[in-house]
Amino acid sequence: MNHKRNGIIFLIVYLAYTSIYVARVNLSMAGPELIAANVLDTVQIGMLGSVFSTVFAIGRLLNGGLSDTRPPWTMITIGLVIAGISNILVGFFPPFMGIFVLWAVNAYAQSMLWSSVLCVVSSMYDEQKAKKKTSLMVTSVAAGNIVGILINTWLITNFGAEFAFVVPGAITILLGGAVALTIRKIPAVSGKSGKHLSMAGLLKNKDMRLMSIPALFHGVMKENISLWMTVYLVDKFAVDLTTSAGFVLFIPALGFVGRCLYPVCFKLCGERENVVSVFGFIACILFSIPIAAGGISPAVAVICLSVIYTAASIVNTSILSIYPIRFTKTGNVASVSGMMDFATYLGAGISSVIYGAAIKAFGYSSMFVSWAVISVVSIAALVGILKNEKKTAVCAEENE
């Protein structure tokens, strides 16, 4: 494929992945309206956040392996269409159990995309260029949050909360069709060199097992900020939806900037993604403390949440985007990505329902305190990985 065609494919896949965040952040943006209308309460929103993250985690593990052996267009298109249909049906506001099931379906459908997105990128470019393109592709996460906040706020304000699910659903379906038309010729990448590793083989890697700790804990912070940011500002500071939307827009906007600056951070840290992650978790600790202490203004709270979200997003890029590219030669890009994402969303899924109950019983500070604690644990795991890398490097030099 020529350069122009690669650029068109990259853009369509970028837009496709952006769209699923529009069809995910809608729950957070519609949360205050749904609570006011007695459609949901805070515990139920926590349960929806939990089931989304848990199902997404399981789906990423299962679909990661499948994506190594399936043409990327099939996984991406099917995921987009099913996510779109489930969002549209949620817009009719069935009883809670109906919303619960549909949101779980939405989660599984969205879990089908990222591994195949990485396969598309790694198929079009060599490993070094693929890493650069991947660091750009991952900005679609923050872009999706920004677009989602803007579109969903406008839809809720002008047409009602139901349109925040129907319209994003329609958009994902249309983009699913666009993907099917443009990337059908890109094949599965599994086992190009005949060295494809099984899940068991990957789990034998000690560093991968250690990496699951920061993968899990950064997901706790990143996904719960997305889930609770609007409800927190409305509940804690009594601001209206329009005002809160202006505040929360700053959070993914800064996250977007952080992801765009990742290549600079990567270079400053000697092109060692684990060092980048250590600094990311340090930032999470420093900015969790003031928001946990309370007594701050909405603006300061938003700044703290923005920095934490940005730092977690940078860690996310290291673990879920850069690290899997190492496995291009064995055709395990998708499965490694799935395993790391499984850990990420498992943490988010378990914590969402816990935080829903904890917030109701003890307030939001309990959540923020926990973020400082898990950041310390994550740093310890990353230091262990860095020590292992140093030992490996020393042994390689001695063997030479």
C-alpha positions in Angstrom: 0.0 0.0 0.0 1.3 3.4 -0.8 1.9 6.3 1.6 -1.4 8.1 0.8 -3.5 5.0 1.3 -1.7 4.3 4.6 -2.6 7.8 5.7 -6.3 7.4 4.8 -6.5 4.1 6.7 -4.7 5.6 9.7 -7.2 8.4 9.8 -10.3 6.2 9.5 -9.1 3.8 12.2 -8.2 6.9 14.4 -11.7 8.2 14.0 -13.2 4.8 14.6 -11.3 4.4 17.9 -12.2 8.0 18.9 -15.9 7.2 18.4 -16.0 4.4 21.0 -15.0 6.9 23.7 -17.8 9.2 22.6 -20.0 6.1 23.2 -18.5 5.5 26.6 -18.1 8.9 28.3 -21.8 9.5 27.6 -22.7 7.7 30.7 -20.6 10.0 32.8 -22.0 13.1 31.1 -25.6 11.9 31.4 -25.1 10.8 35.0 -26.4 13.9 36.8 -29.5 14.0 34.5 -30.2 10.3 35.0 -29.9 10.7 38.7 -32.2 13.7 38.8 -34.8 11.8 36.7 -34.6 8.8 39.0 -33.4 6.6 36.1 -30.2 5.7 38.0 -28.6 6.4 41.4 -24.9 6.7 42.3 -24.6 3.1 43.3 -26.1 2.0 40.0 -23.8 4.3 38.1 -20.9 2.7 40.0 -22.2 -0.8 39.0 -22.4 0.2 35.4 -18.9 1.5 35.5 -17.8 -1.7 37.2 -19.5 -4.0 34.7 -18.2 -2.0 31.8 -14.6 -2.2 33.0 -14.9 -5.9 34.1 -16.4 -7.1 30.8 -14.0 -4.9 28.9 -11.1 -6.5 30.8 -12.3 -10.0 30.0 -13.0 -9.1 26.4 -9.6 -7.6 25.9 -8.0 -10.8 27.1 -10.1 -13.0 24.9 -10.1 -10.7 21.9 -6.4 -10.0 22.2 -5.7 -13.6 21.3 -8.3 -13.6 18.6 -7.0 -10.4 17.0 -3.6 -12.1 16.4 -5.3 -14.6 14.1 -8.2 -12.6 12.5 -8.1 -9.9 9.8 -8.3 -6.6 11.7 -11.3 -5.3 9.8 -13.5 -8.1 11.0 -12.8 -7.4 14.7 -13.0 -3.6 14.4 -16.2 -3.5 12.3 -18.1 -6.0 14.3 -17.1 -4.2 17.6 -18.2 -0.8 16.3 -21.6 -2.1 15.0 -22.4 -4.0 18.2 -21.3 -1.0 20.4 -23.5 1.3 18.3 -26.6 -0.9 18.6 -26.2 -1.3 22.3 -25.8 2.4 22.8 -29.0 3.1 20.8 -31.0 0.7 22.9 -29.7 2.2 26.1 -31.1 5.5 24.9 -34.6 4.0 25.3 -33.9 3.7 29.1 -35.2 0.2 29.8 -35.3 -0.9 33.5 -31.9 -1.0 35.2 -31.2 -4.6 34.5 -31.7 -3.9 30.8 -29.3 -1.0 30.9 -26.9 -3.2 32.8 -26.9 -5.9 30.2 -26.7 -3.5 27.3 -23.8 -1.6 28.9 -22.0 -4.9 29.3 -22.5 -5.7 25.6 -21.2 -2.3 24.8 -18.1 -3.0 26.9 -17.4 -6.3 25.2 -17.9 -4.8 21.7 -15.5 -2.0 22.5 -12.9 -4.5 23.7 -12.7 -5.9 20.2 -10.9 -2.9 18.8 -7.6 -1.9 20.2 -5.6 -5.0 19.6 -6.7 -5.0 15.9 -5.9 -1.3 15.7 -2.3 -2.1 16.8 -2.2 -4.9 14.2 -3.2 -2.4 11.5 -0.4 0.0 12.5 2.2 -2.7 12.9 1.3 -4.1 9.4 1.6 -0.8 7.6 4.9 0.3 9.2 8.3 -1.1 10.4 8.7 -1.5 14.1 10.4 1.8 14.8 7.9 3.8 12.8 5.0 1.8 14.2 6.0 2.9 17.7 5.8 6.5 16.6 2.5 6.0 14.8 1.1 4.1 17.8 2.0 7.0 20.2 -0.1 9.2 17.8 -2.9 6.7 17.5 -3.3 6.5 21.2 -4.2 10.2 21.3 -7.6 9.1 20.0 -8.4 8.1 23.6 -8.2 11.7 24.9 -9.6 13.1 21.6 -12.6 10.8 22.1 -13.1 12.0 25.6 -13.0 15.7 24.5 -15.3 15.2 21.6 -17.6 13.0 23.8 -17.9 15.7 26.4 -18.7 18.4 23.8 -21.1 16.4 21.8 -22.9 14.7 24.7 -23.2 17.9 26.7 -24.8 19.6 23.6 -27.1 16.7 23.0 -28.2 16.5 26.7 -28.7 20.2 27.0 -30.7 20.6 23.7 -32.4 17.3 23.1 -32.3 15.2 26.3 -30.1 12.5 27.9 -31.4 9.8 25.6 -29.8 11.4 22.6 -26.4 11.1 24.3 -26.7 7.4 23.6 -28.6 7.3 20.3 -26.4 9.7 18.4 -23.0 8.2 19.4 -24.4 4.8 18.7 -25.2 5.8 15.1 -21.8 7.4 14.6 -20.0 4.1 15.6 -22.1 2.1 13.2 -21.3 4.4 10.3 -17.6 4.3 11.1 -17.8 0.5 11.3 -18.9 0.5 7.7 -16.1 2.9 6.7 -13.5 0.5 8.3 -15.0 -2.5 6.5 -14.6 -0.6 3.2 -11.0 0.5 3.7 -8.9 -2.1 5.5 -10.2 -5.4 4.2 -6.8 -6.2 2.5 -4.8 -6.0 5.8 -4.2 -9.6 6.9 -3.8 -11.0 10.4 -0.2 -10.7 11.7 0.0 -13.9 13.8 3.1 -16.0 13.5 4.8 -14.1 10.6 8.1 -15.6 11.7 6.8 -18.9 13.0 7.6 -17.9 16.6 4.1 -17.0 17.9 3.9 -17.5 21.6 0.9 -18.9 23.5 -0.7 -17.1 26.5 1.1 -19.6 28.8 4.4 -18.8 27.1 3.8 -15.1 27.6 3.0 -15.5 31.2 6.3 -17.2 31.9 7.9 -13.8 31.3 8.6 -12.4 34.8 8.5 -8.8 33.7 5.1 -9.2 32.1 3.7 -10.5 35.4 5.2 -7.5 37.2 3.9 -5.2 34.6 0.4 -6.3 35.4 0.6 -4.4 38.7 1.0 -0.9 37.3 -1.3 -1.9 34.4 -4.0 -2.7 36.9 -3.5 0.3 39.2 -3.2 3.0 36.6 -6.5 1.8 35.2 -8.1 2.3 38.5 -7.3 6.0 38.4 -7.8 6.7 34.7 -11.1 5.0 34.3 -12.6 6.2 37.6 -11.7 9.8 36.7 -13.7 9.4 33.5 -16.6 7.8 35.4 -16.9 10.1 38.4 -15.6 13.5 37.2 -18.9 15.0 36.3 -20.9 13.6 39.2 -18.1 14.6 41.6 -18.1 18.3 40.5 -21.9 18.5 40.5 -22.2 16.8 43.9 -19.3 18.3 45.7 -19.4 21.9 44.4 -23.1 22.2 43.4 -22.3 23.4 39.9 -24.8 22.8 37.0 -24.2 20.6 34.0 -23.0 23.3 31.7 -20.5 24.6 34.2 -19.3 21.2 35.1 -18.9 20.3 31.4 -16.6 23.3 31.0 -14.5 22.1 34.0 -14.3 18.4 33.0 -13.4 19.3 29.4 -10.1 20.5 30.8 -9.3 17.0 32.1 -9.2 15.0 28.8 -7.8 18.1 27.1 -4.7 18.0 29.3 -4.7 14.3 28.8 -4.6 14.8 25.1 -1.7 17.2 25.4 0.1 14.7 27.6 -0.3 11.9 25.1 1.0 14.2 22.3 4.0 15.0 24.4 4.7 11.3 25.1 7.5 11.1 22.5 9.3 14.0 24.2 9.0 12.3 27.6 10.1 9.0 26.1 13.2 10.6 24.7 14.0 12.6 27.9 13.8 9.3 29.9 16.4 7.6 27.6 13.7 5.9 25.5 12.8 3.7 28.5 9.0 3.6 28.9 9.2 2.2 32.4 11.1 5.2 33.6 8.4 7.4 32.0 5.8 5.4 34.0 7.6 5.9 37.3 7.5 9.7 36.9 3.8 9.4 35.9 2.9 7.6 39.2 5.0 10.1 41.2 2.8 12.9 39.7 -0.3 10.9 40.7 0.8 10.7 44.3 1.6 14.4 44.5 -1.7 15.5 43.1 -3.9 13.0 44.9 -2.9 14.4 48.3 -4.5 17.9 48.0 -7.7 16.7 46.5 -8.0 14.0 49.2 -7.4 16.6 51.9 -10.4 18.6 50.7 -11.1 22.3 51.3 -10.1 23.3 47.8 -12.0 25.2 45.0 -13.5 23.5 42.0 -10.7 24.9 39.8 -8.0 23.4 42.0 -9.9 20.1 42.1 -10.0 20.0 38.3 -6.3 20.8 38.0 -5.5 18.0 40.3 -7.7 15.5 38.5 -6.3 16.8 35.2 -2.7 16.1 36.2 -3.6 12.7 37.6 -5.5 11.8 34.4 -2.6 13.1 32.2 -0.1 11.1 34.2 -2.2 8.0 34.1 -2.6 8.5 30.3 1.1 8.7 29.8 1.5 5.5 31.8 -1.3 4.0 29.7 0.7 4.8 26.5 3.8 3.1 27.9 2.1 -0.1 29.0 -0.6 -0.6 26.4 0.8 0.9 23.3 4.6 0.9 23.3 5.3 -2.3 25.3 3.2 -4.6 22.9 5.1 -3.4 19.8 8.1 -5.3 21.2 6.3 -8.5 20.3 5.9 -7.8 16.6 8.4 -10.4 15.5 6.5 -13.2 17.2 3.1 -11.9 16.1 2.0 -11.3 19.7 1.2 -7.6 19.5 -2.5 -8.2 19.9 -2.3 -10.8 22.7 0.2 -8.8 24.7 -2.0 -5.7 24.3 -5.0 -7.7 25.4 -3.2 -9.1 28.5 -2.1 -5.6 29.6 -5.6 -4.1 29.0 -7.1 -7.0 30.9 -5.2 -6.0 33.9 -6.0 -2.4 33.4 -9.7 -2.8 33.2 -9.9 -5.5 35.8 -8.6 -2.9 38.2 -11.1 -0.4 37.0 -14.0 -2.9 37.1 -13.3 -4.0 40.6 -12.7 -0.5 41.9 -15.7 1.2 40.3 -18.4 -0.6 42.4 -16.2 -0.3 45.5 -15.8 3.4 45.0 -19.6 3.8 44.4 -20.3 2.3 47.8 -17.3 4.1 49.5 -18.3 7.5 48.1 -21.8 7.0 49.4 -20.5 6.0 52.9 -17.4 8.0 53.4 -17.2 10.7 50.6 -14.9 11.2 47.7 -11.7 11.6 49.8 -11.6 7.8 50.4 -11.1 7.3 46.6 -8.4 9.9 46.3 -6.4 8.5 49.3 -6.4 5.1 47.7 -4.9 6.5 44.5 -1.8 7.7 46.3 -1.4 4.3 47.9 -1.7 2.3 44.7 0.7 4.6 43.0 3.4 3.8 45.6 2.8 0.1 45.0 3.1 0.6 41.2 6.4 2.4 41.5 7.8 -0.5 43.5 6.8 -2.9 40.7 8.3 -0.8 38.0 11.6 -0.4 39.9 11.7 -4.2 40.1 11.3 -4.4 36.3 14.0 -1.8 35.8 16.4 -3.8 38.0 15.7 -6.9 36.0 16.4 -5.0 32.8 19.7 -3.8 34.2 20.7 -7.4 35.2 19.8 -8.6 31.8 21.9 -5.9 30.1 24.9 -6.7 32.4 24.6 -10.4 31.6 24.5 -9.7 27.9 27.7 -7.6 28.1 29.5 -10.3 30.1 28.5 -12.9 27.5 29.9 -10.8 24.8 
